[in-house]
Each structure stands twice: as C-alpha cells, then as structure tokens.
Amino acid sequence: MCAAGRRWGRRQRVLLWGVLLAAWEAAWGQLRYSVPEEMPKGSFVGDVAKDLGLQMPELRESGVRVVTEGRRQYFALHGKTGHLVTAERIDREQLCRLVEQCVLRCELIVEGEMKVYEIEVEITDINDNAPNFKEIELEERISEMTVPGSRFPLPDAHDLDSGQNSLQSYDLSGDEHFSLAVQTGPGGDQRPELVLAKALDREEAAFHELVLRASDGGEPSRTGTARIRVTVLDANDNAPVFSQAEYTVRVPEDVPVGSTLVTVTATDADEGHYGSVKYSMKKATDMSSDIFHLDSETGAITLVQSLDFEEGDYYELELQARDGGGLFDTAKVALTVTDVNDNGPEISVRSALSEISEDAPSGTVVALLHVQDQDSGANGEVRCSLDGGVPFRLESAQGSYYRVVTARELDREQESEYNVTVRAADGGRPSLQSSRVLCVRVLDVND
C-alpha cells in the first residue's frame, strides 16, 4: 500500500512539471499603448490586467514585475489596480531626438507562470518647444553691385517637437529691398533664403534691418525670431571656391576628443579684404554643431564631444566660405562613424528557480535569461554557453531569450546544490565576454 502511494505521488509530481513546461511554450503576449509626454509620475498608461485577462489576486500570488531595458525604469505596475503607470515624467525630445516615432518597450514578467508579455508604449508629442535660432542676431554683408533676384541662405530654426507641433513656416519683415523664399531640402526640411528684391545703393542706405520669424503648427502656435542686419558693401569681383563640393570622412567611434577630422579649403582670386576667406557652419544635422567645431580661419573640423556609434552613425555638415565682400561658396561634409567593440554582452536573469525537486523530468525550465549587446554587426552578435560538469543545458527561446533546463534527472544524494555558470561572448576582435552564476538547490524526495 505504501509503495503504491509513493508511485501515485511520483506521477502527480511528473504531471505538475509537465504543466509548468507547457506554460513555457505558450504564446508570448504583446500590448501597445500611447501616452503624451510630460505626464506626471503615476499617470495611467494602460489596464494591463484587463487587457491580458488576468485577475489581481492571481497577479499578486504569481509575482509580477515590469522590466524596462536600460538603467532607467519608465513604467511600473500599480499593485492594487493592475494598471501600467509612468514611473517618472517622460521627456520625448530627450529620449527620441533622432526618431519620428518614439516607442518605449518594457516587459511584464509573471514569475509564477513563467510568462513574459511584451509592452510597447508610444510617447506622443505635445507642443512644449518653440522654434529657435541658434543665433538671434545675424549679419549679412551684400555688395551694392549684387543683381536683384540673388539669394542668400539664412540659418534655419530648430524645433524639438514632431509632426504638426514642429517647425511649419517662415516669414520676413523689413523693407522693400528684400523678400523671403523657402526651399525644401531632400529630407523635406525647409531652408529659408534671403532674396534681393530691389537693387541696393550704399550711398542711399548702408544698413537694412530685418526680422526672420519661424512658426510651428501647434495650437496655439509658438514662434522664434532672429534679427538680420544687412550691411551694404562696395563691389567684389570674385567669390571663394571650395577645393571640393563634398568632403567624405570615415572615423571610428573611439577617435579621441580634440582630433582634427578633416580640413576644408576655399580660395578667392581677389586680394586684400575681398580675398580674405572665413569659414562657418551654416547647417548641421541633429546635434552635429555640439559635436564638431569648425575653425573659421583654417577650415579645420575638430571633435569636441565623444562619438558613440550606437547614438549616431552619420552626420552631415553644410559649410560656407565667405570673403570680406560678402560673396560665398558652400560645401558639404558627410561624416560616417564606424563601430568598435566597446560594449560587452549583458546577461539579465528574468526569472529563475532557486530550488528544484530531484525527480523533476529532463527539460524542466529553471531560469529565463535575456542577452543583449549594444554594438552592431559582428560586435553585437552574442554566443551563449554553460560551463560543463552540470546536468543542465541551454535552449534558445524567443528573440534574445534563453532558457536553462535540466539535461537529465537529478540525484540529490550525489549532488545537493549546483552553481550553473552562464557565459556570453560577442563576435568582436578581441571578443568581450560576461557571465552570470545561477545557484540551484536540489530538494529531496523519498526515493
């Protein structure tokens, strides 16, 4: 009778482990929500419990937590309501300055059920930024011999908002000698130009005061202004000419701050004041003007802020060479950043068992791991392995997830505790590596 009872108990335990194993193979859920930026901490994002069909008592008993990749946790789960809420105020422009659609991803992990639900939260823009010019006091120097209809590029304004809240239009106020034209660049950006509508006469007026205004499409609209002072100059026969229309540069992301990346050169056939060339950066993509410095005298472009391939791998600068008489030429610098293996693999333990019965069947899941590497290409390709000598093996799960499972049945009388070392190595040369140790204690059964 006792022997039969033991056999019945063993079958029950095998059935239980089979149910747990099946839970691992269940479909992984995904939710998507949307929330405006700058909402206070604790603001409602979505009813996770309702959308997943989970009951709060079950959630509390199973053990549930929200995990966001990276060092900062932007979301949390409200323990009483099952709502996903903001864990801090979110600034869209700070997080997603380089992308149009700002999406943050996190994971809801139900530890008791060994399930992971992926959650995407789109951070929508509000009109909390006005267009602004890097310089609000500008000076243009134009010869009195300049033909009406001539155009002069003006600095463009930048608006950190997106969509309709971003920069939409320019207008110019001043006098009858000038008008405004706006060109559309290859990427759809607007480029304002000052147009000479009426011939200048230095003897009649040596200066002209203008105001350039940039407006966004928000409700209400926000604006930014720059004052333009046009100085009328005597005649100048030759304009500067760059040695190249486009400079192409490739640099590794670990190039030291202070390095000279390229030197541009423009020459002017005139002599004296009219032949003296000054260089300036007229247009820079993204944060280029904060990363690079252009020497106005030599044309040398130096690095003033460390590069990071993972944050930006391409920069485009539009340069201008202007002589003392106001004539100019433009050139483009296209700078490509190449990746170096400066990030090691990261192993995160999403869920793990600290104890396991010695009669657990082969293939029982004891840990769920997530592995990632911020680098690209071979530098970001990660290989995972377990140190030998333990009765466990590693299985690939969804995406960058791995599962540590038992390779055979355990015997507590032979080994009562295992330290399982998981190792990850990327494909860089030399390779960067990391490891995590899982401690698993074997529980006794009456065998």
Stockholm file with secondary structure:
# STOCKHOLM 1.0

chainA/1-447         MCAAGRRWGRRQRVLLWGVLLAAWEAAWGQLRYSVPEEMPKGSFVGDVAKDLGLQMPELRESGVRVVTEGRRQYFALHGKTGHLVTAERIDREQLCRLVEQCVLRCELIVEGEMKVYEIEVEITDINDNAPNFKEIELEERISEMTVPGSRFPLPDAHDLDSGQNSLQSYDLSGDEHFSLAVQTGPGGDQRPELVLAKALDREEAAFHELVLRASDGGEPSRTGTARIRVTVLDANDNAPVFSQAEYTVRVPEDVPVGSTLVTVTATDADEGHYGSVKYSMKKATDMSSDIFHLDSETGAITLVQSLDFEEGDYYELELQARDGGGLFDTAKVALTVTDVNDNGPEISVRSALSEISEDAPSGTVVALLHVQDQDSGANGEVRCSLDGGVPFRLESAQGSYYRVVTARELDREQESEYNVTVRAADGGRPSLQSSRVLCVRVLDVND
#=GR chainA/1-447 SS CHHHHHHHHHHHHHHHHHHHHHHHTSCCCEEEEEEETTCCTTCEEEEHHHHHTCCHHHHHHHCEEEEESSSCCCEEECTTTCEEEESSCCCHHHHCTTCSSCEEEEEEEETTTTEEEEEEEEEECCSCCCCBCSCSEEEEEEETTCCTTCEEECCCCBCSSCGGGSEEEEEEESCTTEEEEEEECTTSCEEEEEEECSCCCTTTCSEEEEEEEEEECSSSCCEEEEEEEEEEECCCCCCCEESCSEEEEEEETTCCTTCEEEECCEECSSCGGGGCCEEEEEEECTTHHHHEEECTTTCEEEECSCCCTTTCSEEEEEEEEECTTSCEEEEEEEEEEECCCCCCCEEEEEEECSEEETTCCTTCEEEEEEEECSSCGGGGCEEEEECSSSSEEEEECSTTEEEEEESSCCCTTTCSEEEEEEEEEESSSSCCEEEEEEEEEEECCCC
#=GC SS_cons         CHHHHHHHHHHHHHHHHHHHHHHHTSCCCEEEEEEETTCCTTCEEEEHHHHHTCCHHHHHHHCEEEEESSSCCCEEECTTTCEEEESSCCCHHHHCTTCSSCEEEEEEEETTTTEEEEEEEEEECCSCCCCBCSCSEEEEEEETTCCTTCEEECCCCBCSSCGGGSEEEEEEESCTTEEEEEEECTTSCEEEEEEECSCCCTTTCSEEEEEEEEEECSSSCCEEEEEEEEEEECCCCCCCEESCSEEEEEEETTCCTTCEEEECCEECSSCGGGGCCEEEEEEECTTHHHHEEECTTTCEEEECSCCCTTTCSEEEEEEEEECTTSCEEEEEEEEEEECCCCCCCEEEEEEECSEEETTCCTTCEEEEEEEECSSCGGGGCEEEEECSSSSEEEEECSTTEEEEEESSCCCTTTCSEEEEEEEEEESSSSCCEEEEEEEEEEECCCC
//
